[in-house]
Structures are given as C-alpha cells and as structure tokens.
Amino acid sequence: MTSRTTTSPRPSARLKLIEAAHILVRRRGYAATSVDEICAGAGVSKGAFFHHFASKEALAAAAAQAWTAHAEQFIFTLPDWTRIKDPLERLLAHIDFRAAMMDGPAEAYTCYVGTMVQESFASSEILRQAGDASITAYAERLGEDIDAAIALYGIKDGVTGISLAYHLQAVLQGAFILAKAKADPAIARDSAAHLKNYVVMLFDRKEA
C-alpha cells in the first residue's frame, strides 16, 4: 500500500504580491512602498510582478479586492461570534472582536484599504474607487446585522443600519490613526469601547 502525503498548494506569485502589499502598505504607506520592495517582500522577481500587474496602482486595486474577500472570511464568517443568534449581541461581539485585533505593530491590525485611500484619493481615481468599493462592502455586510437588530429592538430616530455601519467604520479608521500617532494600540481599543457603549445606548433593549 502506497503512502500519500497531502500538502497544501503553494501560494501563487500573484497572491504573494498581494499579501506583501497588504503588509508593506500598512507599514510604510502606499507612496513610500516601491515595486522592488513588494517583490522582495513577496520573494518573486520583478518580471513576475509585471506578468500579473501592469503597475503598482493595478496591484493596489487588486489588493483592495482581496482585502474585502479576506474580511468576509476572517471577520464575518469564521469567528464563533458570527453564529450568535441575537443580531444586537452579534453586533456588539463584532466590535469586541475588532478591538481584540488591535494589538502588536500597526501593520498587524490596521486597515490596508484605509491606509491606501488616505494617501491616494486625490491622485488616483482607480484607487479611490477601489477603496470606496471595499469600505462600502464592509458597511453593507455589517448593515445586515444592524438592520436585523433594529427590526428586533428599535433604535433612536433617524439612525439607519447603513449609516451606523459607516459610523463604525469611521470610528475604527480614526482609531487606527490615533494608534499610529501614539505608537500604541491601547488608544484604538479605548475608542472601540466608547463605540460599543454608544451602540448600546442607541437601542431599546426591551423586545417587542
């Protein structure tokens, strides 16, 4: 009987380049990250880079799409809290989860898309649109839980699921900037705690 060893497929050069971009842009910023540095980080040749991407801008846009897919899997699908039945408790657990991620060096927990679009929104319409698409996808996905919580508990007048989802994004992105300025993720976790308290105050916890 022949023994077979199962091995995971090696990531493609394209995937390695996207992953390197995620790390380096969050660490150094979009403008300060060169194609050569991305290739070195990915462990691939410059020829391989241009086989997959026409430019750094093209890679950055593809990396934004990959970032959205990553969030869908690792934030909205795999964690145990995503299976909490109560939508408000699930939303609060989402905030707790994001706060728990805020630890270590900034490139480990800050947002690739937020970092990229802050620098490039005025200089690259392609990257502005890529950033908008990713941020919008996150807000719409989170808005599903918020809408379900509103239907169950009600909410303060004038607050919609999508508006609250965008506000959550705004607080998180701002928290990342504070953490970078202070060189300390504790202030970002503190912002997330304030956000959670705000969300609790918006809802009427008495079930209909």
C-alpha positions as CSV (number, residue, x, y, z in Angstrom):
1,M,0.0,0.0,0.0
2,T,1.4,3.3,-1.1
3,S,1.5,6.1,1.5
4,R,0.4,9.5,0.2
5,T,1.3,12.8,1.9
6,T,-1.2,15.7,1.4
7,T,0.4,19.1,1.1
8,S,-1.2,22.5,0.8
9,P,-0.8,24.1,-2.6
10,R,2.0,26.8,-2.7
11,P,0.6,30.3,-3.0
12,S,0.9,31.8,-6.5
13,A,3.2,34.7,-7.2
14,R,0.1,36.9,-7.6
15,L,-1.2,36.0,-4.2
16,K,2.3,36.5,-2.6
17,L,2.5,40.0,-4.2
18,I,-1.0,40.9,-2.8
19,E,-0.1,39.7,0.6
20,A,3.2,41.6,0.5
21,A,1.3,44.8,-0.5
22,H,-1.1,44.3,2.4
23,I,1.8,44.2,4.9
24,L,4.1,46.8,3.4
25,V,1.5,49.5,2.6
26,R,0.2,49.2,6.2
27,R,3.7,49.5,7.5
28,R,5.2,52.2,5.2
29,G,2.3,53.8,3.3
30,Y,1.3,53.5,-0.3
31,A,3.6,56.1,-1.8
32,A,6.6,55.0,0.2
33,T,6.3,51.4,-0.9
34,S,8.1,50.6,-4.1
35,V,7.5,47.8,-6.6
36,D,11.0,46.5,-5.8
37,E,10.1,46.3,-2.1
38,I,6.9,44.5,-2.8
39,C,8.7,42.0,-5.0
40,A,11.3,41.5,-2.3
41,G,8.6,41.0,0.4
42,A,6.8,38.5,-1.8
43,G,10.0,36.7,-2.8
44,V,9.3,37.0,-6.5
45,S,11.0,38.6,-9.4
46,K,10.1,41.9,-11.0
47,G,9.3,40.1,-14.1
48,A,6.8,38.0,-12.2
49,F,5.3,41.3,-10.9
50,F,4.7,42.7,-14.4
51,H,3.4,39.3,-15.6
52,H,0.5,39.7,-13.1
53,F,0.1,43.5,-12.8
54,A,0.7,46.4,-15.2
55,S,1.6,48.8,-12.4
56,K,1.8,49.3,-8.6
57,E,-1.6,51.0,-8.9
58,A,-3.1,47.9,-10.6
59,L,-1.7,45.7,-7.8
60,A,-3.0,48.1,-5.1
61,A,-6.5,47.9,-6.6
62,A,-6.4,44.1,-6.8
63,A,-5.2,44.1,-3.2
64,A,-8.2,46.1,-2.1
65,Q,-10.5,43.5,-3.7
66,A,-8.6,40.8,-1.9
67,W,-8.8,42.7,1.4
68,T,-12.6,42.7,1.0
69,A,-12.7,38.9,0.5
70,H,-10.3,38.5,3.5
71,A,-12.7,40.5,5.7
72,E,-15.7,38.4,4.6
73,Q,-13.9,35.2,5.6
74,F,-12.0,36.1,8.7
75,I,-14.3,38.7,10.2
76,F,-17.8,37.8,9.0
77,T,-17.7,34.0,8.5
78,L,-15.1,32.1,10.5
79,P,-15.2,33.5,14.1
80,D,-17.5,31.8,16.6
81,W,-19.3,35.0,17.5
82,T,-20.7,35.2,13.9
83,R,-23.1,32.4,14.9
84,I,-24.7,34.3,17.8
85,K,-28.4,34.4,17.1
86,D,-29.3,37.7,18.6
87,P,-28.3,40.4,16.0
88,L,-27.5,43.1,18.5
89,E,-25.4,40.8,20.6
90,R,-23.7,39.7,17.4
91,L,-23.0,43.4,16.5
92,L,-21.5,44.1,20.0
93,A,-19.4,40.9,19.7
94,H,-18.2,42.2,16.3
95,I,-16.9,45.4,18.0
96,D,-15.3,43.4,20.7
97,F,-13.6,41.2,18.1
98,R,-12.3,44.3,16.2
99,A,-10.9,45.7,19.5
100,A,-9.2,42.4,20.4
101,M,-7.4,42.5,17.0
102,M,-5.8,45.9,17.9
103,D,-2.5,44.7,19.3
104,G,1.1,44.5,18.2
105,P,2.6,46.6,15.4
106,A,0.3,48.8,13.4
107,E,0.7,46.8,10.2
108,A,-0.7,43.8,12.0
109,Y,-4.1,45.3,12.7
110,T,-4.7,48.5,10.7
111,C,-6.7,48.6,7.5
112,Y,-4.9,48.3,4.2
113,V,-7.7,50.0,2.3
114,G,-8.0,52.8,4.8
115,T,-4.2,53.4,4.7
116,M,-4.1,53.3,0.9
117,V,-7.1,55.6,0.2
118,Q,-6.0,58.3,2.7
119,E,-2.9,58.8,0.5
120,S,-4.3,58.2,-3.0
121,F,-7.9,59.5,-3.0
122,A,-6.9,62.7,-4.8
123,S,-4.1,61.3,-7.0
124,S,-5.7,58.1,-8.3
125,E,-9.4,57.7,-9.2
126,I,-8.8,54.0,-9.6
127,L,-7.6,53.6,-6.0
128,R,-10.3,55.9,-4.7
129,Q,-12.9,53.8,-6.3
130,A,-11.2,50.6,-5.1
131,G,-11.2,51.9,-1.5
132,D,-14.8,53.1,-1.7
133,A,-15.9,49.6,-3.0
134,S,-14.1,47.8,-0.2
135,I,-15.4,50.2,2.6
136,T,-18.9,50.1,1.1
137,A,-18.9,46.2,1.0
138,Y,-17.9,46.1,4.7
139,A,-20.6,48.6,5.7
140,E,-23.3,46.8,3.7
141,R,-22.3,43.4,5.2
142,L,-22.3,44.9,8.7
143,G,-25.5,46.7,8.0
144,E,-27.4,43.4,7.6
145,D,-26.9,42.7,11.3
146,I,-27.7,46.2,12.3
147,D,-30.9,46.2,10.3
148,A,-31.9,42.9,12.0
149,A,-31.1,44.4,15.4
150,I,-33.3,47.5,14.5
151,A,-36.1,45.2,13.5
152,L,-35.9,43.4,16.8
153,Y,-35.3,46.2,19.3
154,G,-35.9,49.5,17.5
155,I,-33.4,52.4,17.5
156,K,-33.1,56.1,18.1
157,D,-34.9,58.2,15.4
158,G,-33.0,58.9,12.2
159,V,-30.5,56.1,12.6
160,T,-30.3,53.6,9.8
161,G,-28.4,50.3,9.6
162,I,-26.1,51.6,6.8
163,S,-25.5,54.9,8.5
164,L,-24.5,53.2,11.7
165,A,-22.3,50.8,9.8
166,Y,-20.4,53.7,8.1
167,H,-20.1,55.4,11.5
168,L,-18.5,52.2,12.9
169,Q,-16.1,52.2,10.0
170,A,-15.3,55.9,10.6
171,V,-14.5,55.3,14.3
172,L,-12.3,52.3,13.5
173,Q,-10.3,54.1,10.8
174,G,-9.9,57.1,13.1
175,A,-8.8,54.8,15.9
176,F,-6.1,53.4,13.7
177,I,-4.8,56.9,13.0
178,L,-4.7,57.6,16.7
179,A,-2.8,54.4,17.4
180,K,-0.3,55.2,14.7
181,A,0.2,58.7,16.1
182,K,0.6,57.5,19.7
183,A,2.5,54.3,18.7
184,D,0.2,52.5,21.0
185,P,-2.9,50.4,20.0
186,A,-4.4,50.9,23.5
187,I,-6.0,54.1,22.4
188,A,-7.6,52.4,19.5
189,R,-9.1,49.7,21.8
190,D,-10.4,52.6,24.0
191,S,-12.1,54.1,21.0
192,A,-13.8,50.8,20.2
193,A,-15.0,50.6,23.8
194,H,-16.6,54.0,23.5
195,L,-18.2,52.9,20.2
196,K,-19.7,49.8,21.9
197,N,-21.2,52.0,24.6
198,Y,-22.7,54.3,22.0
199,V,-24.3,51.5,20.1
200,V,-25.8,50.1,23.3
201,M,-27.4,53.5,24.1
202,L,-29.0,53.6,20.6
203,F,-31.1,50.5,21.0
204,D,-34.1,49.9,23.1
205,R,-33.3,46.5,24.7
206,K,-36.9,45.8,25.5
207,E,-38.1,43.2,23.0
208,A,-41.4,43.9,21.2
